[in-house]
Amino acid sequence: MPIRRIAALLLTTVLAACAHAPQASTGTNTWSDAGQLVLVTTADWDATTGELRRFERDGTGWREVGEAAPISVGRTGTAWGIGLNAARSDGPVKREGDGKAPAGVFAIGTAFGYAAGATTGLEYKGMGFNDWCIDVPESPLYNRIVDRSLAKAPGLDKSSEPMRLDLHANGDQRYRQGFVIEHNANGTTPRGGSCIFAHLWGSPGQATAGCTAMAPETMQPLLAWLDRNRKPVFVLLPKAQYAALKHDWNLPEIAR
């Protein structure tokens, strides 16, 4: 299919991590107008579990909402991702298939799930049998969720990320509720990593391929609280990096 035809088709068939592309440092945080912040901290780069907290903008600072909740991250820990903060090299850097969750600051994209609708202030898309996230670096649709019955491009049949895990993987409920974490938006960095979500965990503490997973009782109020009009961001950092960057990035204080 011609590239122009693919581009036109994406307007109606693609759920993409597209709100923000990586930006160079300008001395001002590009997320300074965020009104909501989802914060995940882990013990170190190798940790596969951590804690999630929610914060709302309170004047020039942050006010915590609710209590901290347990989460799990990548099976090999975390690494610097591609998001709203300037690129960093003072630690591991995420690559496709490395099993690491991306660290940094990221826009929060569309919510998704198995149901036709959901209680959330985010845009929402109910997933169908043919909806897949394309994790094939050579595909022009890399790091996008597409309806494979409509979108045609090289590499789509190689993707290993069906969005209806229940239909493709014996009733798997992990993608029953979730939202896109906009890492490597538009797949602009080849092999930079793709299909990064917040979603339900299969069992408490079960590590992921690079996403952030949590219990349904954590996800449900989180989705209901998130509001796209408040420009929410997702922040994931090991504790040492959080302490080092907290002031420069205007992040909230958390209990040690």
C-alpha positions as a Markdown table, in Angstrom:
| # | Residue | x | y | z |
|---|---|---|---|---|
| 1 | Met | 0.0 | 0.0 | 0.0 |
| 2 | Pro | 1.4 | 3.5 | -0.8 |
| 3 | Ile | 2.7 | 5.4 | 2.1 |
| 4 | Arg | 0.2 | 8.2 | 1.6 |
| 5 | Arg | -2.6 | 5.7 | 1.8 |
| 6 | Ile | -1.2 | 4.3 | 5.0 |
| 7 | Ala | -1.0 | 7.8 | 6.5 |
| 8 | Ala | -4.6 | 8.5 | 5.6 |
| 9 | Leu | -5.7 | 5.2 | 7.1 |
| 10 | Leu | -4.0 | 6.0 | 10.4 |
| 11 | Leu | -6.5 | 8.8 | 11.0 |
| 12 | Thr | -9.3 | 6.3 | 11.6 |
| 13 | Thr | -7.6 | 3.0 | 12.5 |
| 14 | Val | -4.6 | 3.9 | 14.7 |
| 15 | Leu | -4.3 | 4.5 | 18.4 |
| 16 | Ala | -0.8 | 5.8 | 18.6 |
| 17 | Ala | 1.6 | 7.3 | 21.2 |
| 18 | Cys | 1.5 | 10.6 | 19.3 |
| 19 | Ala | 0.8 | 13.6 | 21.6 |
| 20 | His | 4.4 | 14.4 | 22.3 |
| 21 | Ala | 7.6 | 13.8 | 20.4 |
| 22 | Pro | 11.0 | 13.7 | 22.2 |
| 23 | Gln | 12.2 | 17.3 | 22.7 |
| 24 | Ala | 15.6 | 18.8 | 23.4 |
| 25 | Ser | 16.2 | 20.4 | 26.7 |
| 26 | Thr | 15.3 | 24.1 | 26.6 |
| 27 | Gly | 15.9 | 24.9 | 30.3 |
| 28 | Thr | 12.1 | 24.6 | 31.0 |
| 29 | Asn | 10.3 | 21.4 | 31.7 |
| 30 | Thr | 7.9 | 20.7 | 28.8 |
| 31 | Trp | 5.5 | 19.2 | 31.3 |
| 32 | Ser | 5.3 | 22.3 | 33.5 |
| 33 | Asp | 1.6 | 22.7 | 32.7 |
| 34 | Ala | 0.7 | 19.2 | 33.8 |
| 35 | Gly | -2.2 | 19.2 | 36.4 |
| 36 | Gln | -1.9 | 15.5 | 37.3 |
| 37 | Leu | 1.1 | 13.3 | 37.9 |
| 38 | Val | 1.3 | 9.5 | 38.2 |
| 39 | Leu | 4.6 | 8.7 | 39.9 |
| 40 | Val | 6.2 | 5.2 | 40.0 |
| 41 | Thr | 9.4 | 4.7 | 42.0 |
| 42 | Thr | 11.6 | 1.6 | 42.2 |
| 43 | Ala | 14.5 | 0.7 | 44.4 |
| 44 | Asp | 17.1 | 0.7 | 41.7 |
| 45 | Trp | 17.6 | 0.1 | 37.9 |
| 46 | Asp | 17.3 | -3.7 | 38.4 |
| 47 | Ala | 14.2 | -3.8 | 40.6 |
| 48 | Thr | 11.0 | -5.3 | 39.1 |
| 49 | Thr | 8.6 | -3.9 | 41.7 |
| 50 | Gly | 7.9 | -0.5 | 43.1 |
| 51 | Glu | 5.2 | 1.9 | 44.2 |
| 52 | Leu | 2.7 | 4.1 | 42.4 |
| 53 | Arg | 1.4 | 7.4 | 43.8 |
| 54 | Arg | -1.0 | 10.0 | 42.4 |
| 55 | Phe | -0.6 | 13.8 | 42.7 |
| 56 | Glu | -2.6 | 16.8 | 41.7 |
| 57 | Arg | -1.3 | 20.3 | 41.0 |
| 58 | Asp | -1.7 | 22.5 | 44.1 |
| 59 | Gly | -0.6 | 26.0 | 43.2 |
| 60 | Thr | 3.1 | 25.6 | 42.2 |
| 61 | Gly | 3.5 | 22.3 | 44.0 |
| 62 | Trp | 1.8 | 18.9 | 44.3 |
| 63 | Arg | -0.8 | 17.3 | 46.6 |
| 64 | Glu | -0.9 | 13.6 | 46.9 |
| 65 | Val | -4.2 | 11.8 | 46.2 |
| 66 | Gly | -5.0 | 8.5 | 47.9 |
| 67 | Glu | -2.3 | 6.1 | 49.1 |
| 68 | Ala | 0.7 | 4.5 | 47.5 |
| 69 | Ala | 0.0 | 1.1 | 45.8 |
| 70 | Pro | 2.3 | -1.7 | 44.7 |
| 71 | Ile | 3.2 | -2.2 | 41.0 |
| 72 | Ser | 5.5 | -4.3 | 38.9 |
| 73 | Val | 7.7 | -3.2 | 36.0 |
| 74 | Gly | 10.0 | -4.8 | 33.5 |
| 75 | Arg | 11.4 | -8.3 | 34.1 |
| 76 | Thr | 14.9 | -6.8 | 33.8 |
| 77 | Gly | 14.1 | -3.6 | 35.6 |
| 78 | Thr | 14.1 | -0.1 | 34.1 |
| 79 | Ala | 16.2 | 2.0 | 31.7 |
| 80 | Trp | 16.0 | 5.6 | 30.4 |
| 81 | Gly | 13.2 | 5.9 | 27.8 |
| 82 | Ile | 12.2 | 8.5 | 25.2 |
| 83 | Gly | 9.7 | 11.0 | 26.5 |
| 84 | Leu | 9.3 | 14.6 | 27.6 |
| 85 | Asn | 12.6 | 15.0 | 29.4 |
| 86 | Ala | 15.8 | 15.5 | 27.5 |
| 87 | Ala | 17.7 | 12.3 | 26.6 |
| 88 | Arg | 19.9 | 10.9 | 29.4 |
| 89 | Ser | 22.8 | 8.5 | 29.4 |
| 90 | Asp | 23.6 | 8.3 | 33.2 |
| 91 | Gly | 22.2 | 4.8 | 33.3 |
| 92 | Pro | 20.9 | 2.0 | 31.1 |
| 93 | Val | 19.0 | 3.1 | 27.9 |
| 94 | Lys | 15.9 | 1.2 | 26.8 |
| 95 | Arg | 15.9 | -0.8 | 23.6 |
| 96 | Glu | 13.3 | -3.0 | 21.9 |
| 97 | Gly | 12.9 | -6.4 | 23.5 |
| 98 | Asp | 15.2 | -5.7 | 26.5 |
| 99 | Gly | 12.5 | -6.4 | 29.1 |
| 100 | Lys | 13.0 | -3.0 | 30.7 |
| 101 | Ala | 10.3 | -0.4 | 31.6 |
| 102 | Pro | 11.2 | 3.1 | 30.4 |
| 103 | Ala | 12.3 | 5.7 | 33.0 |
| 104 | Gly | 11.6 | 9.4 | 32.6 |
| 105 | Val | 8.6 | 11.7 | 32.1 |
| 106 | Phe | 5.9 | 10.7 | 29.6 |
| 107 | Ala | 2.6 | 12.0 | 28.4 |
| 108 | Ile | -0.4 | 9.7 | 29.2 |
| 109 | Gly | -2.2 | 8.7 | 26.1 |
| 110 | Thr | -5.5 | 6.8 | 25.3 |
| 111 | Ala | -7.0 | 4.4 | 27.8 |
| 112 | Phe | -8.0 | 1.0 | 26.4 |
| 113 | Gly | -9.7 | -2.2 | 27.4 |
| 114 | Tyr | -11.9 | -5.1 | 26.6 |
| 115 | Ala | -15.2 | -3.2 | 27.3 |
| 116 | Ala | -16.8 | -0.8 | 24.9 |
| 117 | Gly | -16.5 | 2.0 | 27.4 |
| 118 | Ala | -14.9 | 2.9 | 30.7 |
| 119 | Thr | -15.2 | 5.4 | 33.5 |
| 120 | Thr | -12.3 | 7.7 | 32.8 |
| 121 | Gly | -11.4 | 11.3 | 31.8 |
| 122 | Leu | -9.0 | 10.0 | 29.2 |
| 123 | Glu | -9.9 | 9.3 | 25.6 |
| 124 | Tyr | -10.9 | 5.6 | 25.5 |
| 125 | Lys | -10.9 | 2.9 | 22.9 |
| 126 | Gly | -12.4 | -0.5 | 23.3 |
| 127 | Met | -10.2 | -3.1 | 21.7 |
| 128 | Gly | -11.3 | -5.8 | 19.2 |
| 129 | Phe | -9.9 | -9.1 | 17.9 |
| 130 | Asn | -7.9 | -7.4 | 15.1 |
| 131 | Asp | -6.3 | -4.6 | 17.2 |
| 132 | Trp | -2.6 | -5.2 | 17.7 |
| 133 | Cys | 0.3 | -3.0 | 18.9 |
| 134 | Ile | 3.0 | -3.2 | 16.3 |
| 135 | Asp | 6.4 | -4.1 | 18.0 |
| 136 | Val | 8.2 | -4.8 | 14.7 |
| 137 | Pro | 10.9 | -2.1 | 14.2 |
| 138 | Glu | 11.0 | -2.4 | 10.4 |
| 139 | Ser | 7.2 | -1.7 | 10.1 |
| 140 | Pro | 6.2 | 1.9 | 9.2 |
| 141 | Leu | 3.5 | 1.4 | 11.9 |
| 142 | Tyr | 6.0 | 0.6 | 14.6 |
| 143 | Asn | 4.8 | 1.5 | 18.1 |
| 144 | Arg | 1.2 | 2.0 | 17.0 |
| 145 | Ile | -2.0 | 0.2 | 17.8 |
| 146 | Val | -3.8 | -0.7 | 14.5 |
| 147 | Asp | -6.7 | -2.7 | 13.3 |
| 148 | Arg | -4.8 | -5.3 | 11.2 |
| 149 | Ser | -7.9 | -6.1 | 9.1 |
| 150 | Leu | -7.8 | -2.5 | 7.7 |
| 151 | Ala | -4.2 | -1.3 | 8.0 |
| 152 | Lys | -1.7 | -3.0 | 5.6 |
| 153 | Ala | 2.0 | -2.5 | 5.8 |
| 154 | Pro | 5.1 | -4.7 | 5.9 |
| 155 | Gly | 5.7 | -6.5 | 9.2 |
| 156 | Leu | 2.2 | -6.4 | 10.7 |
| 157 | Asp | 1.9 | -10.2 | 10.7 |
| 158 | Lys | 5.1 | -10.4 | 12.8 |
| 159 | Ser | 3.7 | -8.4 | 15.7 |
| 160 | Ser | 3.5 | -10.3 | 19.0 |
| 161 | Glu | 1.2 | -7.8 | 20.8 |
| 162 | Pro | -2.6 | -8.5 | 20.4 |
| 163 | Met | -4.6 | -6.0 | 22.4 |
| 164 | Arg | -7.3 | -8.6 | 23.2 |
| 165 | Leu | -5.2 | -11.0 | 25.2 |
| 166 | Asp | -8.3 | -12.7 | 26.4 |
| 167 | Leu | -9.2 | -13.8 | 22.8 |
| 168 | His | -5.6 | -14.6 | 21.7 |
| 169 | Ala | -4.1 | -16.0 | 25.0 |
| 170 | Asn | -6.6 | -18.2 | 26.8 |
| 171 | Gly | -8.6 | -15.6 | 28.6 |
| 172 | Asp | -5.6 | -13.4 | 29.7 |
| 173 | Gln | -7.0 | -10.4 | 31.6 |
| 174 | Arg | -3.9 | -8.2 | 31.7 |
| 175 | Tyr | -5.1 | -5.8 | 29.0 |
| 176 | Arg | -8.7 | -5.7 | 30.3 |
| 177 | Gln | -8.0 | -2.1 | 31.6 |
| 178 | Gly | -5.0 | 0.1 | 30.8 |
| 179 | Phe | -3.6 | 3.2 | 29.2 |
| 180 | Val | -0.8 | 4.1 | 26.8 |
| 181 | Ile | 2.4 | 5.5 | 28.3 |
| 182 | Glu | 3.8 | 7.6 | 25.4 |
| 183 | His | 7.3 | 6.3 | 25.2 |
| 184 | Asn | 9.1 | 6.7 | 21.9 |
| 185 | Ala | 6.1 | 8.5 | 20.4 |
| 186 | Asn | 5.4 | 7.7 | 16.8 |
| 187 | Gly | 8.2 | 5.1 | 16.9 |
| 188 | Thr | 10.6 | 7.8 | 15.9 |
| 189 | Thr | 13.6 | 6.0 | 17.3 |
| 190 | Pro | 14.3 | 2.7 | 15.5 |
| 191 | Arg | 14.4 | -0.1 | 18.1 |
| 192 | Gly | 13.9 | 2.4 | 20.8 |
| 193 | Gly | 11.1 | 0.4 | 22.4 |
| 194 | Ser | 7.4 | 0.0 | 21.7 |
| 195 | Cys | 4.0 | -0.8 | 23.1 |
| 196 | Ile | 4.5 | 0.6 | 26.6 |
| 197 | Phe | 1.4 | 0.6 | 28.7 |
| 198 | Ala | 0.0 | 0.7 | 32.3 |
| 199 | His | -2.2 | -2.4 | 32.6 |
| 200 | Leu | -3.4 | -5.0 | 35.1 |
| 201 | Trp | -1.0 | -7.6 | 36.4 |
| 202 | Gly | -1.5 | -11.3 | 35.9 |
| 203 | Ser | -0.6 | -12.0 | 39.5 |
| 204 | Pro | 0.7 | -9.7 | 42.3 |
| 205 | Gly | 4.2 | -8.6 | 41.6 |
| 206 | Gln | 4.4 | -10.4 | 38.3 |
| 207 | Ala | 7.0 | -8.6 | 36.1 |
| 208 | Thr | 6.3 | -7.4 | 32.6 |
| 209 | Ala | 8.0 | -7.1 | 29.3 |
| 210 | Gly | 8.4 | -3.4 | 29.9 |
| 211 | Cys | 5.0 | -2.1 | 31.0 |
| 212 | Thr | 3.9 | -1.0 | 34.5 |
| 213 | Ala | 1.3 | -3.5 | 35.9 |
| 214 | Met | -1.0 | -3.2 | 38.9 |
| 215 | Ala | -4.0 | -4.6 | 40.7 |
| 216 | Pro | -7.5 | -3.9 | 39.4 |
| 217 | Glu | -8.3 | -2.0 | 42.7 |
| 218 | Thr | -5.4 | 0.3 | 41.8 |
| 219 | Met | -6.2 | 0.7 | 38.1 |
| 220 | Gln | -9.9 | 1.4 | 38.4 |
| 221 | Pro | -9.7 | 4.6 | 40.6 |
| 222 | Leu | -6.6 | 5.7 | 38.6 |
| 223 | Leu | -8.5 | 5.6 | 35.3 |
| 224 | Ala | -11.5 | 7.4 | 36.9 |
| 225 | Trp | -9.2 | 10.1 | 38.3 |
| 226 | Leu | -7.2 | 10.8 | 35.2 |
| 227 | Asp | -8.4 | 13.7 | 33.0 |
| 228 | Arg | -6.9 | 14.4 | 29.6 |
| 229 | Asn | -7.8 | 18.1 | 30.0 |
| 230 | Arg | -5.4 | 18.3 | 32.9 |
| 231 | Lys | -2.5 | 17.1 | 30.7 |
| 232 | Pro | -1.5 | 14.2 | 33.0 |
| 233 | Val | 2.1 | 12.8 | 32.9 |
| 234 | Phe | 3.6 | 9.5 | 34.0 |
| 235 | Val | 6.9 | 9.6 | 35.8 |
| 236 | Leu | 9.0 | 6.4 | 36.5 |
| 237 | Leu | 12.4 | 6.7 | 38.2 |
| 238 | Pro | 14.6 | 4.6 | 40.5 |
| 239 | Lys | 14.8 | 6.2 | 43.9 |
| 240 | Ala | 18.4 | 7.5 | 43.5 |
| 241 | Gln | 17.5 | 9.2 | 40.2 |
| 242 | Tyr | 14.3 | 10.6 | 41.7 |
| 243 | Ala | 16.2 | 12.2 | 44.6 |
| 244 | Ala | 18.8 | 13.7 | 42.2 |
| 245 | Leu | 16.2 | 15.1 | 39.7 |
| 246 | Lys | 13.3 | 16.0 | 42.1 |
| 247 | His | 14.2 | 19.7 | 42.4 |
| 248 | Asp | 15.1 | 20.3 | 38.7 |
| 249 | Trp | 12.0 | 18.5 | 37.5 |
| 250 | Asn | 9.7 | 20.0 | 40.1 |
| 251 | Leu | 8.6 | 16.6 | 41.3 |
| 252 | Pro | 6.7 | 16.1 | 44.6 |
| 253 | Glu | 8.2 | 15.1 | 47.9 |
| 254 | Ile | 7.6 | 11.5 | 48.9 |
| 255 | Ala | 8.0 | 9.6 | 52.1 |
| 256 | Arg | 11.2 | 7.6 | 52.2 |
